[in-house]
Amino acid sequence: MKPKAVDFVSYNVTDMARSEVFYRDVLGLDVGVPWGGPGRRFPEFDAGGATISLTQLPQLPMQAIVALAVDDVRASVEELRGKEVKIVMESLETEVCFMAIVADPDDNQILLHQRKDGTAG
């Protein structure tokens, strides 16, 4: 596995509306993808060449996560499994991407990310 880029950094928040106001209005970040209300969990903000994404996933025990772009999420998970890396979340597919979560030796989570349009970074 060789990551191509950092796709985004994501924060898991408890109140999406409050957090969107903070990142947009208080920090002054440009909105790349708006929240859109309940049911739309992944607003994104442009931060000068990097993207900050917000999630509201109480079932995931994380506050922040970095997303590494890879060519093939499923293959990367299997390669890392063979190296005895902890798999936190098996590969899943969304409308726009494939993703999985692994952990480093200190249990910091890393999201493996593959956009369906082939872009990275």
C-alpha positions, 0 to 999 in steps of 0.5 A: 500500500502506498498512499497517494495523498491526504484527502481530508482531516475529519472531526467527529462533532456532537452538534453539526449546526453549531460546528458548521457555524464555527468553521464557516463563520468563526474561523472563516473557512470557505464551504466546499460541501454544505451540510444540508441539514439532518441526514447529510453528515459530511460538510466540508470546508476548504482550508488553504489546500486541505479539506476539513470534513465534519462527521456526526457518527456517535458509534465511532470512538474517535474525535479526529481522523486523517483520510489517506487516499489509496488506489484500492481500499479493499486491497489495502485492508487485506495487505494491512491485515496481513501485517497484523494491523488492527482493522477498526471498520471493514471496507464500505461503499458510499455513493462517492467513495470506498472507505475503511478504518485502521489503527496505528500501534497507539490506536489512532485511527486512519481512514483509507479512502478511495474516491470513485472519480479517481481523484486524490488530495 
